[in-house]
Structures are given as structure tokens and as C-alpha cells.
Amino acid sequence: MVQTVEPGARADERFDPHAIEQKWLQRWAESGLYTTDFNAQAPKYYNLMEFPYPSAEGLHVGHAYTYSGADTNGRFKRMQGKNVFQPMGFDAFGIHSENYALKVGINPMILTRQTVARYRDEQMSRLGCMWDWSHAVDTSHPNYYRWTQWLFLQMYKAGLAVRKKAPVNWCPKDLTVLANEQVINGRCERCDTEVVQREMTQWFFKITEYADRLLSGLDGLDWPEMSKTLQRNWIGRSEGAELIFAVERSGEPIPVFTTRPDTVFGATYVVLAPEHPLVERITTPEQAAVVQQYQTATTLKKEIERLALDKEKTGAFTGAYAVNPATNERVPIWIADYVLLTYGTGAIMAVPGHDERDHEFARRFGLRIDEVVESAEGVEQQAYTGAGPLKNSAQFNGMASDDGKRAITAWLEEQGRARATVTYRLRDWLISRQRYWGPPIPILYCDACGEVPVPEEQLPVLLPEVENFRPTGTGKSPLATVEDFYRTECPECGGPATRETDVADTFLDSSWYYLRYPSTAFDDRPFDPQTTQQWLPVDSYMGGKEHIVMHHLYSRFVTKALHDLGHLSFKEPFQRLRLHGMVTKDGAKMSKSRGNVVNPDEYMNKYGTDAFRAYLLFMGPYEDDNEFNVNAVQGVARFLGRVYGLVDSRTEYGHGQGVEMQTLHRTIERVSRGLEDLRYHTAIAALMELSNWIGSVRQEMTAEQLQTSLEHLTLLLAPIAPYTAEELWSRLGREYSVHTQTWPSFDPTALVESTVTLVVQVNSKLRERLELPSGVSQEAATERAMQSERVTAALAGKTIRKTVWVPDKLLNLVAG
């Protein structure tokens, strides 16, 4: 919505945000304003934000929310004297980009170049972020994925990259395997298709070897506690014991893991996963048909179904028995689908008296239920899962169950029937993908030499441009049909060899991109040691919550592995992490099916970029989920127009005797604190109050006071609304650029005046509490109240009939 100049128009009506954007975008580019001087003496500040997939849909509101908040943080730090490095790039490989290419029938190698250019030149540059594009990365470019392949080889040489056969998650729509982290409630995170299980030979990174270090490393990080908790839960460290139940007659061991060794005297049966290799050997002839039928039925079930707590328990008796190591009693061996081969040892000791699943199973099949931890209600009708004194547990009777865990484990260890151990929920990181659009895995297969890594000097293994890139669904990549690609020569013996035709998961690309950004000038190394020492680790990383147990966890693992291999001096990539909430609309998550998607272009076209990005930060606390209010965007646009009007009309005012300037100093303190704590909404509210104050007292101000107030208002606005602030700074007669100025300081003595908590009611119902300066006027208090979404929502469709005003205490808006 471009503003035009009408005869006699007010100054703020001359505000044309689009003309201002075009003017300053060009000036910033010409002057290289955001190109980082790596040799500057100021303290470094590496300000990282998640890079986008260059998809068909273009920039969405989630991107704009991330980038607006992170850019405001970077600009603030720059004005505070930091040498800020704020790079950007594109996570261009992967299913997201490839699926769009399949949809439109254009090779992703061609289409990705087009979408990257559109993202960068048409949308991302418009956001006004101070990205240093001279250090941009594109993960699908050979000069990047050469080093992704190098990273794979370092893992391979260290024994951390292994090829093995394992049950994997298969997406029937995307026709590829998925890592456990990419399966959400049994569905593919990309296309929401139900995932099925397949057994395939795949490449894995042994992230499980770092489980304890990934846990302990969280303690020293400045991360939201929620992020740390999610990673701890995903890693899932469980202390317990591995007990040995022996198969009756053969004596073959059945190791079981349990976190409750104190209940072993109550283990009345053993359950194996239907896929357990022992099942075939121990099943009696009489039970063979039943067991085989049950095994077949299990293969048709998804893991999420098998683990569901509310499903009816099913199983089959093998006909075999095991010996309880504590009681020496024979207990039946069953198979049941709620036990998974990939978790623990693939076998459990069933204690129906003290485990809800086991209790339900025992009731279903008439198995014995023993009470070995004393409970008030007994265990016949319901399992007791709490602590208490042990009973029916031989010499351990009366001992507290927590003490019994250690004592019983030690007793069984002496007999060679147990050992204290730890298990993890975390599984090795599956990186193979049976798709086309990804970095080829740099491994060769030779009949004489076996598995052979591609020599580093032969990198990159180039992804060939092919005509048919559609996934095959056979478990093999489309590259398996390209003879010119996969037929090659063994570098060790010179004989014929074939290349690995799977490509690597896109999360491998994004696990190390923060290391590449500072070193893009170096073609002969993935990251320059001196530059990396100077700029890493990242000082601040901002993004969304959805990557906590994927990208964030993988990056931490890769960093630790590279440190162990002598490539990095630090062990954690992101010392400070901040996550924003979700932007909702109409009370729900945005989606095309709901018709509630916010298109950033629409609002930037209508109100200007600064109004849109400032509104996103004004919605509410940055880390919370916030509701997008279409009408409120216009309110923020009006605020920017008013500020423009204050500057443009300043020569008409400033002819008074002078005023007290405490309000200005208090605002500098409030905005500084708000930006430091990422409480952007409070900083913007303070700026609105300052602009109102300047407007109300500018007639009484001296010319110097008015100029000082407007300059400080512009400086405080600069991190939030960069185009508008640049224009205002120029109109105030100051030298280019506002974004290289020093952040204003305040007089601490001016903060002494107290504030009050003003209660705001609508029709006598509490709607808001506002922190305002004591002595605030009714007009200023009402204007501030009308900036609250809760107040405006309560007034929707109503007219204010009366205002009840109790100074410094109450504002009641009576409406009907």
C-alpha cells in the first residue's frame, strides 16, 4: 500500500515504505554495509539462524518470524560494538526440494538453482536482514558437498560410519528410508504418510557411542530448559541391570534389561520380540504353527501400533520355559508384539504385579501375578508401579525397593547371572536415502578389496545430471540405473568396482554448515583452522522448536566427533540457543487445508516490510506461540507512519522552554533490556510510548531536546525496523548509516521514578495489567491499553460508551 503525497497532507501520510525499501536496499548493497570485516578489532559475534529449504512455496511466515527476531538481535549487538557475522545459505538437497521437482517435472539440479535465486533475490533480500551474502552456502553445490563427503570419510575412518542390516522406517510415498527422528507419531515428517518397517542394509553414523557425552554436554549450554529436556528424553538414558534367564534344558542365555531388578522375584514369564532369533530354536513342535502365524501377523504392524498403550495385548506361547535367576523357578517363554527387537535386548522379564503392560498381558492369558513390592491394594486387579518394602523376595524381604535394586543386582552378579548396565532410547543415525537429490556417499565396492573409501583427492563424487530421477521404490536409488556413474575403478587394486548408489540424508548437509560459513573463501579445506578458531563456536543460534532432536542433536554429535578427530578445538557448536514459538491463525497451526496460511508477500506489499516484521515481534513473547491478527498489522504500520511524521514535521516544533527527559532515559533502558532478553514485544511497546510522549510534549521541548529525542527514537528503532530507521536518520541530517551507530546510553539516575501497575478492565472484567510511569495521563493509558490484543478482542464489535479512570490504578472501558 504505497502512500502518495496529497496537497496539504500530514507528514506521516507522505510515508512511502516501498520507495524507502528500494532506496536503502540499493544503498546497502552498493556500500557493502553488511559484509563482515574478519580483521576488525571489535569482539566477534557469530549470529546464526536456520537456513531454509528453497521450496516451491517460497518464504513462509515461519521463516519471516525466525529471521526478523534473529536479525534484530544481530543489529542490536552490532550497535553495541560487536563485530557481527550474520551469514545465510540454502539447505538445497533433500526430499522437500526433490518432491517439488517431481511434481513440476523439472530436474532438481535445474529447478533448485531457480528457486534459490528467487528466494534470495526476490524474497529474502526484501526482509531487510543484514545477511553477509559473500559467505552464502548452497548444500547442493559441489563446492559444498565435496566437504560433506569429506566429513563422511572422516567418520568412516574413525569407525563411526558403518554399513549394516537393520529394520528401518520406509515411507511408501517418498520411497525412501527415514531416521527414527523423522517419524512423527508413526508418520513421515515430510508428507505425513504412514511409515512401514523394512529390513535393509544401510549406512549409519554411530551416534550412540556419544550418548553419555551428548547428555552431559547439555549442562553447560545456555539453552532453553525445554530443549535440554527434549534431547535428554530422546537420548533416553536408563540405568538398570541386565539379568540372564536361561532356557530350560539347553541353558541358552536370554539377557533381559530392566530398570527394576528389585522386582525379579516377581518375574513369572519371559517375553521375546516375535523377530528374536531365539524364537525359532526354542519353539516346540506343538506350538510352531501358532508362533509362525503370530510372527507373520506382527510383520504387518507398524512400530507405533505395537507400542500403543491402549491396544489389546496379544501374544503366543512358544512351548518353552526359562529359569528365573533369582528363584530358580521355571517360567514360560512367550512372544508378543509389544516387545521390539530394536529396543534393549529384544526380550523382557515380565513382572505383572508391578508393570501395567505385563499385568494386562497376564490377565489376558491367565498367567501368574505375584506381589513383590508391598502395596495397599494388592496387585490382582491393578499393577503397583511405585516404591515400597520388598516382600516374597527371600533374604531381601523388608528392604526398601530402591536399595533392593542395588542389592539384588550385586547378589546376582556374584553368581554370574546379572550385571549393572545402562541402555538408551537413542538409535544410530540412519543416513542412507534411496533418492536422487542428495550427495553421493563416497564408498566403492570391489570384489577383491571389499568396501573402499573414495580417496579424498578424488572428491567430490559428482552427482550426475540424469533424465529419470524418479525414485524406484525397489530399495535402490535412481543412481543404481546410471552405469556411467556406478561403474568405476578400484583405487586400491585398479580392478573393476561399483559406487554406492544411495545418497546421504539432508540432515548430514545441515549438521556442519555453520562450520563452512566463515571459510567459504577456502576451496582446499572444509573449514580453515585459523578462521574457525577465531569465529567458532556460534555465539547465538535462533530457530524453531522442530529441530531439537534432529538438526541440533546431529550438529552436536558431528562437532564432538570432529573434536575427537583433532579438527576442532571446541566440543559444542551452539553455546546460546533461542527458540521462537509458532505463529497461529484462527486459533490453529497454519496449513493450506485450513485456509489460514499467512503469505508474507501479501502483508509486505500492503504495509511494507518493516511493519510486517515489527508486527511479528510485537505479537507476544518471542518464545511463545502467538496468534496472527490481521488488523493489528495495520496498527504497527500506523505507528511507523507516526514516527515518520514526528521527524518530518520537527521544524514546526521545538520552540519551548524545555521538559524533563526522564521518559527518554527510561525508554532507552526498557528497549535495551527488551532486546537483550528477546522480549521484543515489550521493546516495541516502549517505543510506541516514547513516540506518544514526544508527540505530546514536542511543543514544550527545545529544538535540541526534540532533535535528541528523535535521534534516540530512531536509533532504538533501527534493529526492529531497519528501512524506516535508515530513512529517518537521513532525514534528521545524520551521516550514513544508522546501523553503524553506537547504541544509546541512559542516565541511571533518571530511572528512579517509580512505575505503577494499571489494571485495565472492559465492562468491569479484568483484561490486562500494564506497567506504566506513575502519573501517566488517561489519554496515554487508554492509547496503550488499545495496543493490547486482549483488550481489543474484548471490544470487538462494541463501542466505548464511558471510561472510568482512577489515576495510577484503574482504567475501565464500558462498552456496548
Number of C-alpha atoms within 10 A of each C-alpha: 12 13 14 11 13 9 6 7 10 14 18 21 17 17 23 19 26 19 12 15 22 12 13 17 15 11 14 15 11 9 9 13 15 20 19 19 11 15 7 10 9 13 10 20 21 22 22 24 24 22 21 17 21 26 20 17 10 20 21 15 22 20 18 19 24 24 24 25 27 25 24 25 21 26 22 25 21 23 21 14 16 18 21 26 26 25 24 24 24 21 23 30 28 24 21 19 21 26 19 18 22 15 8 11 13 15 19 26 20 11 20 25 15 12 20 21 14 17 21 17 11 14 17 19 15 18 24 21 22 22 23 19 18 16 19 16 22 22 25 24 16 16 18 20 25 24 23 26 24 21 17 20 21 17 19 18 12 12 11 18 21 15 14 10 11 15 13 21 26 25 24 14 15 22 19 23 27 23 21 17 18 16 20 14 13 18 18 25 16 15 13 14 16 19 24 20 16 15 11 15 14 19 22 21 24 18 20 18 14 15 21 13 14 22 17 10 14 19 11 9 14 14 17 13 11 12 19 19 14 14 19 20 15 18 22 15 16 14 15 20 27 25 28 24 26 20 21 17 10 9 11 14 16 21 20 21 26 24 16 20 26 27 29 22 25 26 27 24 24 24 24 27 25 29 20 16 12 15 21 14 9 18 21 15 11 10 14 18 12 15 25 17 11 19 20 12 12 19 15 10 13 15 20 17 14 17 13 11 12 8 10 10 19 15 22 21 20 25 16 19 22 24 24 25 20 21 13 12 13 18 22 18 25 23 23 24 25 24 22 20 17 15 15 18 18 20 25 24 27 27 27 30 28 26 19 16 17 26 23 19 19 20 16 13 13 9 16 17 23 21 23 25 28 20 18 6 10 14 21 15 12 16 23 23 15 11 14 16 17 25 22 16 21 11 10 18 16 16 18 17 25 15 13 21 20 16 16 22 23 17 14 19 17 10 9 12 20 23 18 19 14 15 20 17 16 20 20 18 21 25 21 26 29 27 28 30 31 25 29 26 25 28 20 23 20 20 11 13 14 11 17 17 19 21 14 15 7 11 17 21 19 15 19 13 12 15 8 15 21 20 21 19 17 10 18 18 25 22 27 18 15 14 11 9 17 17 16 17 16 23 17 13 11 11 13 15 22 20 26 19 25 27 24 27 26 23 18 24 26 21 21 22 24 26 21 20 25 25 19 18 13 12 13 9 14 22 24 19 13 9 13 19 13 12 18 21 22 20 18 19 20 21 23 18 17 10 15 20 19 18 20 20 17 22 22 21 25 22 23 23 20 17 15 14 13 10 16 20 16 16 20 22 22 23 17 16 19 19 22 21 18 22 22 20 19 13 11 12 14 18 12 8 7 11 10 16 17 19 14 22 19 11 18 19 14 18 21 25 25 26 25 28 28 26 26 28 24 22 22 20 16 24 16 13 15 20 18 21 15 12 8 18 21 17 15 23 20 17 17 24 20 21 27 25 19 23 21 18 12 18 12 11 17 19 16 15 10 17 14 10 13 17 18 26 19 22 23 25 20 18 22 21 15 18 22 14 12 21 20 28 21 20 27 23 19 23 23 22 20 21 20 19 15 22 16 12 16 24 19 17 22 17 20 12 20 27 18 14 22 24 21 20 25 25 25 25 26 24 26 27 21 28 26 26 26 23 20 26 23 13 13 17 9 12 11 13 15 24 21 15 15 14 19 16 11 15 13 11 10 15 16 9 11 9 15 16 15 22 19 25 21 20 18 13 13 14 19 17 17 15 12 19 17 15 12 15 14 17 9 15 23 17 14 17 23 16 16 19 17 14 18 16 12 15 18 10 9 12 11 12 9 12 16 14 16 12 15 20 13 17 24 20 23 18 17 12
